[in-house]
Amino acid sequence: MADSPVSRGGFAAPSTPTLRTRRARWKDGRLLLGVLLVAVTALAGAKLLAAADDTTAIWAVKRDLPIGSTLTGEDLTTVNVRFTSDDAAKQYVAADADLTGLILTRPIGKGEFVPREAATTRSISERTELPLSITTGRLPSDTAVGDHVDVWVIPKDQPAQRLWTEVRVVQIDTVKGVAASSSRRQVLIALGTKDANRLGAALPLISTGETVLVRRGR
């Protein structure tokens, strides 16, 4: 076995392998720190790129449009908008929706985004809405917006008469009286042009009788 090197003072000189181990550990730590920095930088870059593309394409109008205007492709343009929340984005019409032929229910100015509530179909724009006050027990308890119902009336001392068939419920609220037995429901129904023409004969019957709603299948 070879003798260990000895210094002039009689003590053994530091071994070379120990120095190499310390240097290797120091280099390993520096390498790990570099890897972590690269990973953090890459993650931050990915987030910035994702944020840059976080926009929603919606419709806007090219010119001032008055209420009642029929939308055409020449009236519309798409814009990319970065909204602060999903609720804010849902207030406007996405660019993948077809607005051609829809009717404006309010004026829209040049460059304005198209709100969801500002455009409707011609049939809906021409409908008549009729409010009915109905005793709670004279309509299905779970009547909801969108249901189609037949409207009957029971005039005083007369047989029941059906006024309208398959009209749509567009709004429903509860109107409570002083006593629980006097609770009523306020129901708004949509009447087409034909149905609206029969209002003159129907209103006297409604005012003197009890209205009943019969729901069609959902």
CORZINOR-V766396 format. One record per backbone hydrogen bond with DSSP energy under -0.5 kcal/mol. NH is the residue of the N-H (numbers start at 1). CO is the residue of the C=O. If there is no record, write none. Layout:
<<NH/CO> <NH/CO>>
//
This chain:
<<7/11> <10/7> <13/5> <19/15> <20/16> <21/17> <22/18> <23/19> <24/20> <25/21> <26/22> <27/23> <28/24> <29/25> <30/26> <31/27> <32/28> <33/29> <34/30> <35/31> <36/32> <37/33> <38/34> <39/35> <40/36> <41/37> <42/38> <43/39> <44/40> <45/41> <46/42> <47/43> <48/44> <49/45> <50/46> <51/47> <52/48> <53/49> <54/51> <55/53> <56/81> <58/56> <58/79> <59/93> <60/77> <61/112> <62/75> <65/108> <68/104> <69/66> <71/69> <71/102> <75/72> <76/72> <76/73> <77/60> <79/58> <81/56> <81/79> <83/81> <89/85> <90/86> <91/88> <92/89> <93/114> <95/57> <97/94> <99/97> <101/71> <102/99> <103/120> <104/69> <105/118> <106/118> <108/65> <111/61> <112/109> <114/59> <115/113> <116/91> <118/115> <119/116> <120/103> <125/121> <126/122> <127/124> <128/191> <130/128> <130/189> <132/187> <134/132> <134/185> <136/183> <138/135> <139/136> <143/140> <146/169> <147/144> <149/167> <150/214> <151/164> <152/150> <152/212> <153/161> <154/210> <155/153> <158/155> <161/153> <163/151> <163/161> <164/151> <167/149> <168/190> <169/147> <170/168> <170/188> <171/188> <173/186> <175/184> <176/174> <182/179> <183/180> <184/175> <185/134> <186/173> <187/132> <187/185> <188/171> <189/130> <189/187> <190/168> <191/128> <196/192> <197/193> <198/195> <199/196> <202/198> <203/199> <204/200> <205/201> <206/202> <207/203> <208/204> <209/205> <210/154> <212/152> <213/138> <214/150> <215/213> <216/148>>
//
